[in-house]
Every structure is written in structure tokens, then in C-alpha cells.
Amino acid sequence: MTDDAPSPLHLVFSPTGFDALRGTLTDLNSNAVIVFLNDAVSMHHRAADTSLVSYVLEEDLIIRGLSVRRPDEVRRLTMADLVELTTRHQPIVSWR
């Protein structure tokens, strides 16, 4: 894959959104990144089933009293980190 390959950012907002995304995982390129937000943070442990880089929004974890179950596979990020990711990835796809 060349450096010009698209690097999509998938923003997952709900468990239903993750289920919809999961149906397309085999079609995603290896440069794709998943970020779990809002109620989808409860699904972050299921990202370990993929080979994609996965993140979870730290403030959404805290609000819901959750923690990262597999920190070696799913990384925590701040809102500032999320903003940075949006500047580096295109397209940005929302799963609700």
C-alpha cells in the first residue's frame, strides 16, 4: 500500500453503530482507524477482534465508569487527540 492510500477514520457512537461497522470490517483497508465514543465505549473490547488501530474516548469512559479492558489493543485518547486524528484521516465516517 502506498503512502497515498486513504486512511479512513470510523467514529462509532453506539453499540448499534459498531454492529453496522462490524459487517463491513472485511472490506476496510488496513489503514482504517476506529474511535469508540458515547455509548459505544462499552463495545471497545470487541475491537480486539479486528486488526485495525482502535481508540476509545477517555472522557466517555470516565462518565460511564468504565475502563479499557485491553490497553495493549485499544488506546485511550483525549478530545484534543481526537481532533488531531480528524486532521490526519480522510474520509471520516460516523456510525450511529
Contacts in CASP RR format, 6 or more apart in sequence:
PFRMAT RR
TARGET T0000
AUTHOR 0000-0000-0000
METHOD contacts of the structure
MODEL  1
MTDDAPSPLHLVFSPTGFDALRGTLTDLNSNAVIVFLNDAVSMHHRAADT
SLVSYVLEEDLIIRGLSVRRPDEVRRLTMADLVELTTRHQPIVSWR
1 29 0 8 1.000
1 30 0 8 1.000
1 31 0 8 1.000
5 29 0 8 1.000
5 31 0 8 1.000
6 29 0 8 1.000
6 31 0 8 1.000
6 90 0 8 1.000
6 91 0 8 1.000
7 31 0 8 1.000
7 32 0 8 1.000
7 33 0 8 1.000
7 88 0 8 1.000
7 89 0 8 1.000
7 90 0 8 1.000
8 28 0 8 1.000
8 29 0 8 1.000
8 31 0 8 1.000
8 32 0 8 1.000
8 33 0 8 1.000
8 89 0 8 1.000
8 90 0 8 1.000
8 91 0 8 1.000
8 92 0 8 1.000
8 93 0 8 1.000
9 32 0 8 1.000
9 33 0 8 1.000
9 35 0 8 1.000
9 85 0 8 1.000
9 86 0 8 1.000
9 89 0 8 1.000
9 90 0 8 1.000
9 91 0 8 1.000
9 92 0 8 1.000
9 93 0 8 1.000
10 21 0 8 1.000
10 28 0 8 1.000
10 32 0 8 1.000
10 33 0 8 1.000
10 34 0 8 1.000
10 35 0 8 1.000
10 93 0 8 1.000
10 95 0 8 1.000
11 35 0 8 1.000
11 37 0 8 1.000
11 92 0 8 1.000
11 93 0 8 1.000
11 94 0 8 1.000
11 95 0 8 1.000
12 18 0 8 1.000
12 21 0 8 1.000
12 34 0 8 1.000
12 35 0 8 1.000
12 36 0 8 1.000
12 37 0 8 1.000
12 40 0 8 1.000
12 43 0 8 1.000
12 95 0 8 1.000
13 37 0 8 1.000
13 38 0 8 1.000
13 39 0 8 1.000
13 40 0 8 1.000
13 94 0 8 1.000
13 95 0 8 1.000
13 96 0 8 1.000
14 38 0 8 1.000
14 39 0 8 1.000
14 40 0 8 1.000
14 95 0 8 1.000
14 96 0 8 1.000
15 39 0 8 1.000
15 40 0 8 1.000
15 42 0 8 1.000
15 43 0 8 1.000
16 96 0 8 1.000
17 40 0 8 1.000
17 95 0 8 1.000
17 96 0 8 1.000
18 36 0 8 1.000
18 40 0 8 1.000
18 43 0 8 1.000
18 46 0 8 1.000
18 95 0 8 1.000
20 95 0 8 1.000
21 34 0 8 1.000
21 95 0 8 1.000
22 46 0 8 1.000
25 50 0 8 1.000
25 52 0 8 1.000
28 52 0 8 1.000
30 51 0 8 1.000
30 52 0 8 1.000
32 52 0 8 1.000
32 53 0 8 1.000
33 52 0 8 1.000
33 53 0 8 1.000
33 54 0 8 1.000
33 55 0 8 1.000
33 85 0 8 1.000
33 89 0 8 1.000
34 47 0 8 1.000
34 50 0 8 1.000
34 52 0 8 1.000
34 53 0 8 1.000
34 54 0 8 1.000
34 55 0 8 1.000
35 54 0 8 1.000
35 55 0 8 1.000
35 56 0 8 1.000
35 57 0 8 1.000
35 77 0 8 1.000
35 82 0 8 1.000
35 85 0 8 1.000
36 43 0 8 1.000
36 44 0 8 1.000
36 47 0 8 1.000
36 54 0 8 1.000
36 55 0 8 1.000
36 56 0 8 1.000
36 57 0 8 1.000
36 60 0 8 1.000
36 74 0 8 1.000
37 57 0 8 1.000
37 60 0 8 1.000
37 82 0 8 1.000
38 60 0 8 1.000
39 64 0 8 1.000
40 95 0 8 1.000
41 56 0 8 1.000
41 57 0 8 1.000
41 60 0 8 1.000
41 61 0 8 1.000
41 64 0 8 1.000
41 66 0 8 1.000
42 64 0 8 1.000
42 66 0 8 1.000
44 54 0 8 1.000
44 56 0 8 1.000
44 68 0 8 1.000
44 69 0 8 1.000
44 74 0 8 1.000
45 69 0 8 1.000
45 70 0 8 1.000
45 74 0 8 1.000
47 54 0 8 1.000
47 73 0 8 1.000
47 74 0 8 1.000
48 54 0 8 1.000
48 70 0 8 1.000
48 73 0 8 1.000
48 74 0 8 1.000
53 75 0 8 1.000
54 73 0 8 1.000
54 74 0 8 1.000
54 75 0 8 1.000
55 74 0 8 1.000
55 75 0 8 1.000
55 76 0 8 1.000
55 77 0 8 1.000
55 81 0 8 1.000
55 82 0 8 1.000
55 85 0 8 1.000
56 68 0 8 1.000
56 74 0 8 1.000
56 75 0 8 1.000
56 76 0 8 1.000
56 77 0 8 1.000
57 76 0 8 1.000
57 77 0 8 1.000
57 78 0 8 1.000
57 79 0 8 1.000
57 82 0 8 1.000
58 76 0 8 1.000
58 77 0 8 1.000
58 78 0 8 1.000
59 78 0 8 1.000
59 79 0 8 1.000
61 67 0 8 1.000
61 68 0 8 1.000
61 76 0 8 1.000
68 74 0 8 1.000
68 75 0 8 1.000
68 76 0 8 1.000
77 85 0 8 1.000
86 92 0 8 1.000
END
